[in-house]
Each structure stands twice: as structure tokens, then as C-alpha cells.
């Protein structure tokens, strides 16, 4: 029956039909406003993270000389073969390269220093969609994520000397090794960051288990395939060509995978 038929037969039914159509539009408007509210909240969360990174970067820039000296420790003496130099220091080839490298190091340091704020803002954004018994894990989430990331970058810094030494000394008999500051610190950033992010694996998988996406039984069933995939990924995540880096990262990933199964079982109990 068409709307015109309803109008002719019963004006009251026609009025109710129009009201039903109006209510659907109101519901769509409420859904749209809800989406806008979520986007607005996300914008403010990102803004707070950027403020924290900026403050951390300023602090790191103040102590830039100490950070650079600390990061240069794994660099062997063969990296600088210029006459009259002691070696073990990267070089700069442009007028503004020194300042640019220092600025990038400060930003990287700012990200590390602001990690607690980043984890808190990420948790605060997703917590409205969780149950009450899941919201109590906020503090452990931030603490464990921070500890795992620090452990990851610490291990990455310890392992860093192996790929750096291999790459620098590989062709030292045929070429004069002059390592630029930009290339060296970019390599260090990617290498250490890879270890830091990999160590967040238990946190990510445990959270997925909390929201019901996976279970410990799922991880056990996929154990063999996961270990093979992680060891393959370890060879690509470590940019050096040495044998030590992927082996150490693969062992760490396998250990964290098994540790995640224990975490999920403890939390579920």
C-alpha cells in the first residue's frame, strides 16, 4: 500500500507513518553526532600526545651531547679513517646536517620519554568500549608496556654493536670508511625501535585476549606456525647482515610468545 492510499483511507495512519520516518532521521543524526564526538576525542588525545612528545624532545635536546656520546659507543674506530682523527665518530657532510641530526635525535628521545603518556592516551581512548572488569587493567597496561619497551630498546642497544661492526669492517680493506651521522643514527633508530616494538608483543596479544579476539588455546594451536613466522620476520626487522642480530631477536620473540600464553592464562583466571 502506498502513502497516498494511507492518506485517503486513514489520516491517523498517515501521521504515524510520517513520525516513524522522522524518528529514523533522528537516529541517524544521533549516530552521526556520536561519530563526531569520537573523532573529536581522538583529536584531543593526539594533541596531548604531541604536547608530551614536544616537551620530551626539548628535554632530550638539552642533553643531546650525552645522548649522542651514548649512541656512538657501538661504533668501531674503523668508521672514521680521516687523517688526524681518533676514529669512532660519524661525520657530517653538509652545513646544516649536524643540527638536523641533533634535532632528529631529540625527537626520538622525546618519543621515548613521552611513552607513558602515549600508552595512557591510547588506553583512555579505547576504555569506554570495555567492560568494568576490563577497565581495572589500565595501570598494569601502562606499566607493563613501559617495562617491555625499555627492555626491548635495552636489548637492541646491547645487540647493536654486532651489525654495526660487521657493516663497517666488511669492506674496510677495499674502501675508506666514512660513516655519516645521518646514516648511522637512522640505522640506530630503526634497529633499536624494532626491538622496542617487538617487546610489546605480549601486551598486544594479551589485550586481544581480553576483548575476546584470541585465546591461549589459539596461540598454542598456532605455536609452530607463529614461531616460524617470527624467526622469518626477525631476519627482515634487523637491517644488519650479521648472524647474531636475527638470532637474538628471534629468541626474544619466541620467548615473548610463550610468555604471552602464561599472561593470558593468569588474567583469565
N, C-alpha and C positions, 0 to 999 in steps of 0.2 A: 504494500500500500504506500502510495507517495504522500508527501507532505501536504499537497493540495487536497487529497482525499481526506486526510485527517482534519484539515481546516473546515471542510464542508460538513463532515459528519459530527465532529465534537470539538468545539473550540478549546475546551479544557485540556484535551489530549494534545492539541497543537501547542498550547502554552507549556505543558510539561516537557514536550519534545525539545522546544527551544531552550528550556532550562537545562536539560541534560547536555545539549550541545555547548551551552555556556560553561558548564562545570568542567568539561573536558579541556576547554581552553584555559581555565583557571589552573587545572592540574599541570598542564604543560608549562604555564608561566612559573608555577612553584618549582618544578623540576629545573627550569632554566635558571632561576634565581639561586637554587641550591648549587648548581654547577658553577655559577659566577662566584658564589661565596667560597667554594673550594679553590678556585683559581686565585682569588684574592688572598686567601690564606697561604697558598703556595708561594705567591709573590712576596709576601712579608717574610716567610721562612727563608727564602733565598736571599732576601735583602739583609736579614740578620746574619746569615752565614757569610755574606760578602763583607759586612762590617767586621766580623770576627777575624776573617782572613786578612783584611786590611790592617787591623791592629797587630795581629801576629806577624805580618810582613814588616811592619815598622820596627817591631822588637828584633826580628831576625836581621834587618838591615843594620841596626845599631851594632850587633855583634857579628857582622859579616866576616870580619877578618878571622875570628876564631872558627867560624863555620867552614870557611874556605880552607884554612890550615888543617882542620879535622878531615875534610873530604879529600885532601891531597895526600894523605898518609899512604893509601894503597898504590899510588902512582910511583913506579920504579924510576931509578935515576936515568935509565936509558931513554926516558921520554923526552929529554931535552939535551941535544948534543951540540948546542951553540957554544963556540969558544968563549972561555971566561965565565961560564955559568956553572953552578954547582949541580944542576940537574934536579929532576923530580918535581918540576913546576911546569904547568901548562903555559903557553904563550898566547898573546893577543896580537892580532894582525891588523886591526882597524882602530881608528881614533876613538870610537865610542863602544868598542866591544867589551872593554873592561867594565864600564858602567852597566852595559846591558846584561852581562853575565852576573854581576853582583845583584842586579835587580831581580833576575830570574831565580837566583839562589834565595833571595829574601822572600819571594812569593812562595817558593816551595817550602821554606821554613815556616812561613805563615800558615800554610795549609796543615802542616804537622801540628803546630801549636794550637790551632783552632779546631782540631779533630773532636774534642769533647763537645763543642758547640754544634759541629756538623752532625754528630751522632744524635745529640739531643733533639735538634730540629727535625731530623728525619723521623725519629720516634714520635715526636709530638704531632707530626703531620698525619701519620698512619694510625695513631692510637684511638681516634674517635670511631674507627671501624672495628675495634676489637671488643671482646667481652671483658667484663670486670675482672675476671680471674687472670686475664692475659695482660691487663694494664699494669699489674704489680711488678712486671719484669722490666720496667723502664730503667731503674738504676743498675741492675745487673747487665742489661743490654749495653748501656753506655760504658760501664766499667770493663766488661769482658771485651768489647770491641776495641777499646783503647789499649788494653793489655796485649791483645793479639796483634794489633797493628805495630806497636812498639817492638814486640818480639820479632815480627816479620822484618821490619827495617833493620833491626839489630843484626839478625842473621844475614840479611842481604849485605850489610856493610862488612861483616866478617868474611863472607864469601867473595866480595868484590875484588879482592886482590888477585884471585886466580884468573878471571877473564882479562883483567887489565894487564897483568904481567904477560899473559900469553899473547895478547894482541900487540903489545908494544915490542916485545922481543922476537916476534915471529920473523920479521923481515929486517931486523936491525943490522944484520950482516950485509945487506944489499942496499939499504936506504938509510938516510939520515932521519932519525925520528924526531919530529917536532909536533907535539900534540897541542892543539889549540884549546884554549879554555872552554870555548863554546862546545866543541865536540866532546870533550872529556866530561864536563858537568852534565851535559844532556844524557850521555851514556850512564852516568852515575844515577841520575834522577829516574830514568826508566828502569834500570836494574833494581834499585832499592825499592821503588814503588811496586814493582812486580811481586817482590817478596812480601811487602806490606799488605797488598790486596789479596794475595793467596792465603795469607793467615787469617783473613776474615771469612774463610770458607765455613768453619764451624758455626759462626754467628748467623750467616745467611741460611744455611741448611736447617739450623735449629729453629729459626723464625718461620721458615716454610713449614716445618713440622707443627709449630704452634697454631698456625692458621689452617692446618689440615691439608696442605698440598702434598706432603710426603709423610712417610712413617719410617721408623727404624727398620722395619721389615723390608721396606722398599730399598733402602740403602744396602741391606745385607744381600738381597737378591741381585742387585746390580753391582756388587762389590768388584767382581773380576773385571767387568767392562769399565767401571769407573777408574780403577787403578791403572789400567792400560791407557785410557784416555788422559789421565792426569800426567803420566810419565811422558806421553807424546807431547802434551801441552807444555811440559817443563822444558823441552828442548827448544820450543819457539819463544817462550817467555824470557829465557836468558839469552841476551843478544851476543854474548861471548861465544867463541868457538872451542873453549876448553871443555874437558870432560867432567870437571868437578862441579861446576855450577848446576847443570841439569840434574846430576845425580843427587846432589844435596837438596835441591828444590823438589825433586820427585819424592825423595824420602820424607821430606817435611809434609808434602801434600797427602801422601798415603797415611802418615801418622795423624794428621788433622782429620782425615776422613773417618778413620776408626774412632778418634776422639769424639767426633760428632755423633756417632751412634750411641756412645755412652751418655753424652749430654742429653740427647733426646729421650732416652730411657729414664734418666733421673728426673727430668722435668715432667714427663708424663705421669710418673709415679707421684 
